[in-house]
Amino acid sequence: MFESGRALFDPTADEHVTRRWALSLYGWYGFIGLFGVAVGLWKYGVSQPIHIAASAAAFLLSLVWLRTTLKSGPPTRRGFSLRLVILMLLGVGPSYISGLYK
């Protein structure tokens, strides 16, 4: 329950996220990215390429990180949170950018 001061400030003590948690979130983001590409092409065609590109990037990054997690084991908490922030920005960023220029 209580950790020593050394354990709190040790830079070499990287805690890992569970493999199941990482695989499930990367899988969901991959599915959402593929769904975004399909719906974007069906609804808008190629008139909004930034949305399709962001969805495709989220899909491809999720596949790469899913494969990496399967091959090398679970990521550290810091790396996992950074990857999730990147995926969230790919999901929200294009809508924000296109809203600025309307």
C-alpha positions in Angstrom: 0.0 0.0 0.0 2.7 2.5 0.9 5.8 2.8 -1.2 9.2 4.0 -0.1 10.6 7.3 -1.4 13.1 5.4 -3.5 10.4 3.6 -5.4 8.5 6.8 -6.1 11.4 8.7 -7.6 13.3 5.8 -9.4 13.4 6.6 -13.1 14.3 3.0 -14.0 11.1 1.6 -12.4 8.8 1.6 -15.4 5.5 0.0 -14.7 3.8 -1.7 -17.6 0.2 -1.7 -18.6 -1.5 -5.1 -18.8 -1.2 -6.7 -22.2 -5.0 -7.3 -22.3 -5.8 -3.7 -21.7 -3.3 -2.5 -24.4 -4.6 -5.0 -27.0 -8.2 -4.2 -26.3 -7.7 -0.4 -26.7 -5.5 -0.7 -29.8 -8.1 -3.1 -31.3 -11.0 -0.7 -30.6 -9.1 2.3 -32.0 -8.3 0.2 -35.1 -12.0 -0.7 -35.5 -13.0 2.9 -35.0 -10.4 4.1 -37.5 -11.5 1.6 -40.1 -15.2 2.5 -39.5 -14.3 6.2 -39.9 -12.6 5.6 -43.2 -15.6 3.6 -44.5 -18.2 6.1 -43.3 -16.2 9.0 -44.5 -15.9 7.6 -48.0 -19.5 6.6 -48.1 -20.9 9.8 -46.8 -18.5 12.5 -48.2 -16.5 10.8 -50.9 -13.2 12.5 -51.3 -14.5 16.0 -50.5 -13.1 15.9 -47.0 -9.8 14.2 -47.3 -8.4 15.3 -43.9 -11.1 13.2 -42.1 -10.3 10.2 -44.2 -6.5 10.6 -43.7 -6.9 11.0 -40.0 -9.1 7.9 -39.7 -6.7 5.9 -41.9 -3.7 7.1 -39.8 -5.5 6.1 -36.6 -6.3 2.7 -38.1 -2.7 2.1 -39.3 -1.1 3.3 -36.1 -3.4 1.1 -34.1 -2.4 -1.9 -36.2 1.3 -1.1 -35.8 1.1 -0.8 -32.1 -1.1 -3.9 -31.8 1.5 -5.9 -33.7 4.3 -4.4 -31.5 2.4 -5.3 -28.3 1.9 -8.8 -29.5 5.6 -9.3 -30.4 7.4 -7.5 -27.6 5.0 -7.5 -24.7 3.0 -4.8 -22.9 4.1 -1.1 -23.2 5.1 1.1 -20.3 2.5 3.4 -18.8 4.1 6.5 -20.2 4.4 5.1 -23.8 0.8 3.8 -23.6 -0.6 7.1 -22.5 1.3 8.9 -25.2 0.0 6.6 -27.8 -3.6 7.0 -26.6 -3.2 10.8 -26.7 -2.0 10.6 -30.3 -5.0 8.4 -31.3 -7.4 10.8 -29.5 -6.0 13.8 -31.3 -6.3 12.0 -34.6 -10.0 11.5 -33.8 -10.7 15.1 -32.6 -8.2 17.2 -34.5 -9.7 17.1 -38.0 -13.2 18.1 -36.8 -11.6 21.0 -34.8 -9.5 22.2 -37.8 -12.4 22.0 -40.3 -14.6 23.9 -37.8 -12.1 26.8 -37.8 -12.3 27.3 -41.5 -16.1 27.3 -42.0 
